[in-house]
Amino acid sequence: MPTETALLAGRPVHRMGFGAMQLPGPGVFGPPPDRDRALAVLRRAVEAGVDHIDTAQFYGPVVANELIHEALHPYPMGLVLVSKVGAARDERGQWLGAQRPEELRAGVEANLASLELDQVPVVNLRRHPGSDVPFAEQLGAMVALREEGLIGGIGLSNVDLAQYVAARAMTPVACVQNAYNLADRSGQDVFDACRADEVPFVPFFPLGSAFHAENPVLGEPAVIETARRLNATPAQVALAWLLQQAPTVLLIPGTSSLGHLEENLAAAELVLDQAAIEALPR
Ligand SMILES: NC(=O)c1ccc[n+]([C@@H]2O[C@H](COP(=O)([O-])OP(=O)(O)OC[C@H]3O[C@@H](n4cnc5c(N)ncnc54)[C@H](OP(=O)(O)O)[C@@H]3O)[C@@H](O)[C@H]2O)c1
């Protein structure tokens, strides 16, 4: 893993991290199909130098955090666990909002318990689509949690530009986690603002996500052709492209596969040449 790092809530982390959302069962619900493999993926990631792992209490639910705890506790010095609050799951795995200030607090407390931490280094306030809870009230709750020492830094997720600007006026923002990849630049305005402000931007769905029957990134002909020309894989091209967008981009590709993990880690060393930049979608 290259030694290049960026600061996340004041802590240096390698730019290639890991997202734990693929570790629970299908649909991010229930136990993993192969628990030993899920634990091995987490251990290998950290052994290879990953020091930034993204998770959530509602992945499984609880499953991703339990796996992280079992695989990695006591946590190595320097490991930055990032969680998020603002959602819940029903008994069939449907995604629900849990947006009210008291639900945000309960979410942080659940993460502290399942991860066995005194403080979660960073917690993203994840806006749920259609939430009617005032954003300022939510931020107030997050600031109180940080002042009590229960969280180290406040991140934002699924925010628009106006919310990002409003949040920055109220509190330091540790990172922004929005959807962004080669095929989806709908959040370009927030991306550009983070780059200008040197706020870490952590794109989710960096590989196009697991939710599409046809992956819009890995199935893109220009990505496939560029990968063939550079003797890399489409996933590596997609990740290298993101890293080259700004020095403050931190990646958290999600995988349940040891082979894909190795592939993704190696993407941190892939340099896209000018021909690649010109061939890829703009
Ligand atoms: N804040 C939010 O609202 C939010 C939303 C979504 C995700 N997230 C976070 O962002 C992280 C990344 O997003 P994501 O996991 O949804 O999507 P992603 O990283 O874009 O893609 C994951 C999918 O790509 C596959 N994959 C991984 N590496 C691969 C490789 N080298 N070659 C081919 N396929 C590969 C995975 O399957 P395999 O398991 O078979 O490798 C899985 O199907 C999540 O893990 C989660 O921590 C946050």
The ligand as a MOL file (V3000), in Angstrom:
LIG
                    3D

  0  0  0     0  0            999 V3000
M  V30 BEGIN CTAB
M  V30 COUNTS 48 52 0 0 0
M  V30 BEGIN ATOM
M  V30 1 N -23.4110 6.8120 3.3370 0
M  V30 2 C -24.1830 6.0170 2.6380 0
M  V30 3 O -25.3900 6.2490 2.4990 0
M  V30 4 C -23.5900 4.8050 1.9860 0
M  V30 5 C -24.3200 4.1280 0.9930 0
M  V30 6 C -23.7260 3.0350 0.3920 0
M  V30 7 C -22.4570 2.6200 0.7610 0
M  V30 8 N -21.7700 3.2670 1.7360 0 CHG=1
M  V30 9 C -20.3910 2.8560 2.1120 0
M  V30 10 O -19.6080 2.8810 0.9400 0
M  V30 11 C -18.9320 1.6310 0.7730 0
M  V30 12 C -18.7390 1.3590 -0.7140 0
M  V30 13 O -20.0010 1.2610 -1.3690 0
M  V30 14 P -20.6460 -0.1290 -1.7820 0
M  V30 15 O -19.9470 -1.2580 -1.0860 0
M  V30 16 O -22.0990 0.0040 -1.6420 0 CHG=-1
M  V30 17 O -20.3970 -0.1840 -3.3300 0
M  V30 18 P -19.0780 -0.3160 -4.2390 0
M  V30 19 O -17.8440 -0.2970 -3.4120 0
M  V30 20 O -19.2310 0.6730 -5.3460 0
M  V30 21 O -19.2990 -1.7390 -4.9120 0
M  V30 22 C -19.4310 -2.9080 -4.1890 0
M  V30 23 C -19.7080 -3.9850 -5.2220 0
M  V30 24 O -18.5620 -4.1420 -6.0630 0
M  V30 25 C -18.0860 -5.4880 -5.9960 0
M  V30 26 N -16.6270 -5.4210 -6.0450 0
M  V30 27 C -15.7710 -4.9840 -5.0890 0
M  V30 28 N -14.5090 -5.0290 -5.5290 0
M  V30 29 C -14.5610 -5.5230 -6.7960 0
M  V30 30 C -13.5710 -5.8040 -7.7700 0
M  V30 31 N -12.2720 -5.5950 -7.5370 0
M  V30 32 N -13.9870 -6.3030 -8.9700 0
M  V30 33 C -15.2950 -6.5140 -9.2230 0
M  V30 34 N -16.2850 -6.2570 -8.3400 0
M  V30 35 C -15.9000 -5.7640 -7.1300 0
M  V30 36 C -18.6070 -6.0330 -4.7030 0
M  V30 37 O -18.8230 -7.4410 -4.8050 0
M  V30 38 P -17.8690 -8.4860 -4.0150 0
M  V30 39 O -18.3060 -8.4690 -2.5820 0
M  V30 40 O -18.1660 -9.7750 -4.7210 0
M  V30 41 O -16.4590 -8.0440 -4.1990 0
M  V30 42 C -19.9760 -5.3440 -4.6030 0
M  V30 43 O -20.9190 -6.0000 -5.4050 0
M  V30 44 C -19.8490 0.6320 1.4770 0
M  V30 45 O -19.1630 -0.5700 1.7860 0
M  V30 46 C -20.2930 1.4360 2.6670 0
M  V30 47 O -19.3100 1.3550 3.6950 0
M  V30 48 C -22.3180 4.3760 2.3370 0
M  V30 END ATOM
M  V30 BEGIN BOND
M  V30 1 1 1 2
M  V30 2 2 2 3
M  V30 3 1 2 4
M  V30 4 1 4 5
M  V30 5 2 4 48
M  V30 6 2 5 6
M  V30 7 1 6 7
M  V30 8 2 7 8
M  V30 9 1 8 9
M  V30 10 1 8 48
M  V30 11 1 9 10
M  V30 12 1 9 46
M  V30 13 1 10 11
M  V30 14 1 11 12
M  V30 15 1 11 44
M  V30 16 1 12 13
M  V30 17 1 13 14
M  V30 18 2 14 15
M  V30 19 1 14 16
M  V30 20 1 14 17
M  V30 21 1 17 18
M  V30 22 2 18 19
M  V30 23 1 18 20
M  V30 24 1 18 21
M  V30 25 1 21 22
M  V30 26 1 22 23
M  V30 27 1 23 24
M  V30 28 1 23 42
M  V30 29 1 24 25
M  V30 30 1 25 26
M  V30 31 1 25 36
M  V30 32 1 26 27
M  V30 33 1 26 35
M  V30 34 2 27 28
M  V30 35 1 28 29
M  V30 36 1 29 30
M  V30 37 2 29 35
M  V30 38 1 30 31
M  V30 39 2 30 32
M  V30 40 1 32 33
M  V30 41 2 33 34
M  V30 42 1 34 35
M  V30 43 1 36 37
M  V30 44 1 36 42
M  V30 45 1 37 38
M  V30 46 2 38 39
M  V30 47 1 38 40
M  V30 48 1 38 41
M  V30 49 1 42 43
M  V30 50 1 44 45
M  V30 51 1 44 46
M  V30 52 1 46 47
M  V30 END BOND
M  V30 END CTAB
M  END
